[in-house]
Amino acid sequence: MEQKLPEVITEEEIIKILKATNNVKHKLAFSLGFYECMRISEITNLKVENIDKQQKLIKIKQAKGHKDRNIPIAPEVINGLKHLPIDLTPRALQIAFKKKLKEVLDRTDLHFHSLRHSGITHYLTKKKWNSLEVQRLAGHSKISTTEIYTHISPQNLVNRMWEEN
């Protein structure tokens, strides 16, 4: 049975959403979801002491499966970390994201967790990270979970075919 591909947005679309977002806590949460591929619970539980700016790491404690993991701080996120802690409920972030998604992209088909899916897809397809790097970033225990996101669009294939050698 073929697995349904996750619905995603592009980096250009998240940038539009971020530019239209005035609430700094929402902006940080959306950025963490996309650029850090973090789950909503990881975002709402993130504390100032989980940030190591010297090593450029976010230390996620007791994530899914009660696992800890360290992930690199994305350049797009580092300045927003001064607004920690988020101090919002997961539901409040879900509502805020849905509202901005409708307002900016006129879409209603995505959820906050789609930011995580979008970020994973972004690192695999646009940034060309390998599956093992993205697996570590996402905190997937199985590489097969990460590989769900390696889908190639027909346009990607056309572009690849017509690239100059």
Buried (B, 14 or more C-beta within 10 A) or exposed (E): EEEEEBEBBBBEBBEBBBEEBEEEBBBBBBBBBBBBBBBBEBBBBBEEEBBEEEEEBBBBBEBEEEEEBEBBBBEBBBEBBEBBBBEBEBEBBBEBBBEBBEEBBEBEEBBBBBBBBBBBBBBBBEEEBEBEBBBBBBBBEEEEEBBBBEBEEEEEEEEEEEEEE
